Amino acid sequence: MSILRATHMKGFSTIFITILLLLLLLSFSFSIKEEASNVQEVPCFFIFGDSLVDNGNNNLLDTFVKSNYLPYGIDFPFGPTGRFNNGRTVVDVLAELLGFTNFIPPFSIASFNDSIKGVNFASGAAGIRDDSGRFLGVNIPMNGQINNFAIVVDRMREYFGGNWKNFQNHISKCIVYSGMGNNDYLNNLLVPQWLNSSSSTQFSPQQYTDILIQQYSRQLKVLYRLGIRKVIVTAIGQIGCIPIMKYMNGSHYYCNENLNYYAKIFNSALRGLVDKFNYGHLPGAKFVYLDLFQGGVELIENKSLYGLEVVDKGCCGEGTYLWKLTCFPWQTPCADRQKYFYWDGYHPTEVVHAIIANKAYTSNLYSYPINIKDLAML
């Protein structure tokens, strides 16, 4: 009888321990889910820019600058969306690093609830100036993107029921990414014969840059007045080294250093503007300068360290003929996109976007004066 009782108790103990372990495991599972739902480092993320970060705002516009067809998006989870590369953009990766579980939607389809968490206002061919890129069709320039952001701000205020303190507390913790300037050179100053513009003859490179920075400064101050306090502004990349500019320069291999000189002038002035904003001109604001120019230089010079092999032509088409410098519908791209720096004649591949985003998030190699993770923690 004692043996049976002992056996019964042993079986009961085993069942009890098993149930206890299951409960502990279930509790641990819930704690993981709770932790995962709370890792988002900022309440919202807003994006301004051009085709480097456009994720679909150009889809319904009357413009040649569109990418909502294959092979664009060939490596993106939802296929072609209007992103101008094969997969994710730098802001997609940054959003993931900041803890967002969903991609930030374009303004063109953003819902009321999206307005609280983040919206992408970027538009392919857009610039700081309203006339940049217009010869290619309709785009939403920086001024238009700010107008759209004001609409979102009104939605946010409505969400908080007119409680100014709660609204300001929310929006001041959000991060804004603003990547502008490329098209003010590539599709404005450098193509006056297409624009019937006198920009290239009316201004020296320094004068033109001064005008751009003055206008950009006013635009960023509008964002500040609307409540934004954390801002990432990006340098212009090596515009003289993109495949289309190499082609127009008459060489498949050599960069146009005159164009890179324009970028360097703009970047220097933009970094100076960041210092100006950070040290007294905009109380409570923190700006981070993301050096896409130096990032591109470093990746190309050390391509083997990053698994890159081809840095002088696009993956989509060979990049040696003008008609191959953009991806045509259903065109077959290169098989191994991980080895290419450029996706088409203008834009980097997803792997380049991801490398830049990860480095900018955790280090000061491309981010000044602090990295993006530190910006989020402020």
C-alpha positions in Angstrom: 0.0 0.0 0.0 2.8 2.4 0.9 4.5 1.5 -2.4 1.3 2.4 -4.3 1.0 5.6 -2.4 4.6 6.5 -3.1 4.1 5.7 -6.7 0.9 7.8 -6.8 2.7 10.7 -5.1 5.6 10.5 -7.5 3.3 10.6 -10.4 1.4 13.6 -8.9 4.7 15.4 -8.3 5.7 14.8 -11.9 2.4 16.2 -13.2 2.7 19.2 -10.8 6.2 20.0 -11.9 5.2 19.7 -15.5 2.3 22.0 -15.1 4.5 24.5 -13.1 7.1 24.4 -15.9 4.3 25.0 -18.5 3.0 28.0 -16.5 6.5 29.4 -16.1 7.1 28.9 -19.9 3.7 30.6 -20.7 4.6 33.5 -18.3 8.0 33.8 -20.0 6.3 33.8 -23.4 4.0 36.6 -22.4 6.9 38.6 -20.9 8.7 38.3 -24.2 5.7 39.4 -26.2 5.2 42.4 -23.9 8.9 43.3 -24.2 8.8 43.0 -28.0 5.8 45.3 -28.1 7.6 47.9 -26.0 10.9 48.0 -27.9 9.8 50.8 -30.2 12.2 53.6 -29.3 10.3 56.6 -30.6 6.5 57.0 -30.9 6.6 58.0 -34.6 8.9 58.4 -37.6 8.3 60.9 -40.4 10.2 60.9 -43.7 10.8 63.7 -46.2 12.9 63.2 -49.3 13.2 62.2 -53.0 13.4 58.9 -54.8 16.0 57.5 -52.4 13.3 57.1 -49.8 10.0 57.4 -51.8 7.9 54.4 -51.0 4.9 55.0 -53.3 3.8 58.7 -53.2 4.7 59.0 -56.9 2.5 56.0 -58.0 -0.6 58.1 -58.7 1.2 61.3 -60.0 1.5 62.3 -63.6 5.2 61.7 -63.9 7.8 59.5 -65.6 9.5 59.0 -62.2 7.8 55.8 -61.1 8.9 52.4 -59.8 5.8 50.5 -59.0 6.6 47.6 -61.3 9.0 44.7 -61.5 12.0 44.4 -61.3 11.7 47.2 -58.8 10.8 45.6 -55.4 12.0 42.2 -56.6 13.4 41.5 -53.1 10.9 43.5 -51.1 8.4 41.4 -49.1 5.4 43.0 -50.8 6.9 43.3 -54.3 6.9 46.6 -56.3 5.5 49.4 -54.1 7.1 52.5 -55.5 10.5 52.1 -53.9 13.3 52.9 -56.3 15.5 49.9 -55.6 15.3 46.1 -55.3 14.2 46.0 -51.7 14.2 48.1 -48.5 15.4 51.7 -48.4 17.6 53.3 -45.7 14.5 54.5 -43.9 12.8 51.1 -43.9 15.9 49.7 -42.2 16.1 52.6 -39.7 12.4 52.1 -38.9 13.2 48.4 -38.1 16.1 49.4 -35.9 14.0 51.9 -34.1 11.6 49.0 -33.3 8.7 49.6 -35.7 7.0 46.4 -36.6 5.4 47.7 -39.8 6.8 49.7 -42.7 6.0 53.4 -42.5 3.2 54.0 -45.1 3.3 56.7 -47.9 1.2 59.8 -47.3 -0.9 58.9 -50.4 -2.5 55.9 -48.6 -1.9 56.8 -44.9 -4.8 56.3 -42.5 -5.8 58.5 -39.5 -4.1 56.0 -37.2 -0.9 56.0 -39.3 -0.6 59.8 -38.6 0.1 59.1 -35.0 2.9 56.5 -35.7 4.6 57.9 -38.8 4.2 58.8 -42.5 6.5 58.9 -45.5 6.1 62.1 -47.6 9.0 61.6 -50.0 8.5 62.0 -53.7 10.8 60.9 -56.6 12.5 63.8 -58.4 11.6 66.3 -55.6 13.9 68.9 -54.3 14.3 71.8 -52.0 13.2 74.1 -54.8 9.7 73.8 -56.2 11.0 73.6 -59.8 13.5 70.8 -59.3 12.7 67.7 -61.4 9.5 69.3 -62.8 10.6 68.6 -66.4 10.1 64.9 -65.6 6.5 65.4 -64.5 4.7 66.2 -61.3 6.4 65.7 -58.0 5.9 66.8 -54.4 8.7 69.2 -53.5 9.8 69.9 -49.9 7.3 72.7 -49.5 4.5 70.4 -50.6 5.7 67.6 -48.3 5.6 70.1 -45.4 2.1 71.0 -46.3 1.1 67.4 -46.2 2.9 67.0 -42.9 0.8 69.9 -41.5 -2.3 67.9 -42.5 -0.9 65.0 -40.4 -0.2 67.3 -37.5 -3.8 68.4 -37.5 -4.9 64.8 -37.4 -2.5 64.2 -34.4 -4.0 67.2 -32.6 -7.5 65.8 -33.2 -6.3 62.4 -31.8 -5.2 64.1 -28.6 -8.4 66.0 -28.3 -6.9 69.4 -28.4 -4.7 68.6 -25.4 -1.7 70.7 -26.4 0.6 69.3 -23.7 0.0 65.7 -24.7 0.3 66.5 -28.4 3.6 68.3 -27.9 5.0 65.6 -25.6 4.2 63.0 -28.3 5.5 64.9 -31.4 8.7 66.1 -29.7 9.8 62.5 -29.2 9.3 61.6 -32.9 12.1 61.5 -35.4 12.1 63.2 -38.8 14.3 62.0 -41.6 14.9 64.6 -44.3 16.9 63.7 -47.4 16.8 66.6 -49.9 19.2 68.3 -52.3 20.1 65.7 -54.9 17.5 66.8 -57.5 18.3 70.5 -57.0 21.6 69.7 -58.7 20.9 66.6 -60.9 17.5 67.8 -62.1 17.8 71.5 -61.9 21.1 73.3 -61.9 22.8 70.7 -64.2 20.1 70.4 -66.8 19.1 74.0 -67.7 18.8 73.2 -71.4 15.8 70.9 -70.5 14.3 73.3 -67.9 14.7 76.5 -69.9 16.4 77.6 -66.6 19.2 80.0 -66.2 20.4 78.6 -62.9 23.7 77.4 -64.1 24.6 80.7 -65.7 23.0 82.9 -63.1 24.7 81.5 -60.1 28.1 80.2 -59.2 28.1 76.8 -57.4 28.6 78.6 -54.0 25.8 81.1 -54.7 23.4 78.4 -55.7 24.3 76.4 -52.6 23.8 79.4 -50.4 20.3 79.9 -51.9 19.4 76.2 -51.3 20.6 76.2 -47.7 18.7 79.4 -46.9 15.5 77.9 -48.3 16.1 74.5 -46.6 16.8 76.3 -43.3 13.4 78.0 -43.5 11.7 74.7 -44.3 13.3 72.9 -41.4 12.3 75.8 -39.1 8.7 75.2 -40.2 8.9 71.6 -39.0 10.3 72.9 -35.7 7.4 75.3 -35.3 5.0 72.4 -36.0 6.5 70.6 -33.0 9.4 68.5 -34.3 12.5 68.4 -32.2 14.6 65.4 -33.4 15.8 65.6 -37.0 18.1 63.6 -39.3 19.3 65.5 -42.4 21.3 63.8 -45.0 24.2 64.8 -47.2 24.1 64.6 -50.9 25.9 61.4 -52.1 28.5 61.1 -54.8 26.3 62.5 -57.6 29.3 62.5 -60.0 29.7 58.7 -59.5 26.2 57.4 -60.2 26.1 55.4 -63.4 24.1 57.9 -65.4 26.5 60.7 -64.7 29.5 58.5 -65.6 27.8 57.8 -68.9 27.1 61.5 -69.5 30.7 62.2 -68.6 31.8 59.9 -71.4 33.3 57.3 -69.2 32.0 54.0 -67.7 34.7 54.0 -65.0 35.5 57.5 -63.9 33.5 59.8 -61.7 32.7 63.4 -62.7 34.5 65.2 -59.9 33.1 68.6 -60.8 29.7 67.2 -59.8 31.1 65.8 -56.6 32.4 69.3 -55.9 28.9 70.6 -56.0 27.9 68.0 -53.5 30.8 68.8 -51.2 29.9 72.5 -51.1 26.3 71.7 -50.2 27.3 69.1 -47.6 29.7 71.4 -45.9 27.0 74.1 -45.6 24.4 71.6 -44.4 26.7 70.3 -41.7 27.3 74.0 -40.6 23.5 74.4 -40.5 23.2 71.4 -38.2 25.8 73.0 -35.8 23.8 76.3 -36.0 20.5 74.6 -35.1 22.1 72.5 -32.3 23.7 75.4 -30.5 21.1 77.9 -29.7 19.1 78.8 -32.8 16.4 76.2 -32.2 16.1 75.6 -28.4 15.3 72.0 -27.5 16.0 70.6 -31.0 18.7 68.1 -31.9 19.8 67.6 -35.4 21.9 64.8 -36.8 23.9 65.0 -40.0 24.0 61.7 -41.9 27.0 61.7 -44.3 25.8 59.7 -47.2 28.7 61.0 -49.3 31.4 59.6 -47.0 29.3 56.5 -46.6 29.4 55.9 -50.3 33.1 56.6 -50.5 33.9 54.2 -47.7 31.8 51.3 -49.1 33.3 51.6 -52.6 36.9 51.9 -51.3 36.4 48.9 -49.1 33.9 47.0 -51.2 35.4 43.6 -50.5 34.8 44.0 -46.8 31.1 44.4 -47.5 30.8 41.6 -50.1 30.4 44.1 -52.9 32.0 43.4 -56.3 30.4 45.7 -58.9 30.5 49.4 -58.0 30.6 51.1 -61.5 27.3 50.0 -63.1 23.7 49.2 -62.1 22.4 45.7 -61.4 19.3 46.5 -63.4 20.7 46.6 -67.0 24.4 46.9 -67.6 24.4 50.6 -67.1 26.5 51.3 -70.2 23.8 52.7 -72.4 21.4 55.5 -71.6 18.3 53.4 -72.2 19.6 50.8 -69.7 20.1 53.3 -66.8 16.5 52.8 -65.5 14.7 49.5 -65.0 12.1 48.9 -67.7 9.0 46.8 -66.8 9.9 43.1 -66.4 13.5 43.6 -67.3 15.8 40.9 -65.9 18.2 42.3 -63.3 21.5 40.8 -62.2 21.2 37.5 -60.4 23.2 38.4 -57.3 22.0 41.8 -56.0 24.1 41.5 -52.9 27.3 42.1 -54.9 26.1 45.4 -56.6 26.4 48.9 -55.2 24.0 50.4 -57.7 20.6 49.0 -58.5 20.0 51.2 -61.5 21.6 54.3 -63.0 20.6 56.4 -60.0 19.9 54.4 -56.9 21.8 52.0 -54.6 20.8 48.5 -53.9 19.1 47.3 -50.7 22.3 46.0 -49.3 23.9 49.5 -49.5 20.9 51.1 -47.8 21.1 48.5 -45.1 24.8 48.9 -44.4 24.4 52.7 -44.2 21.4 52.5 -41.9 23.0 50.1 -39.5 26.2 52.1 -39.2 24.3 55.4 -38.8 22.2 53.8 -36.1 25.0 52.4 -33.9 28.1 54.4 -34.7 29.4 57.9 -35.4 31.1 56.9 -38.6 28.5 58.6 -40.7 26.4 60.3 -38.0 27.3 63.7 -36.5 27.3 64.8 -33.7 25.6 61.6 -32.3 24.3 58.4 -33.8 20.6 57.8 -34.5 20.2 55.4 -31.5 21.4 58.1 -29.2 19.1 60.6 -30.9 16.1 58.3 -30.2 17.1 58.1 -26.5 17.1 61.8 -26.0 
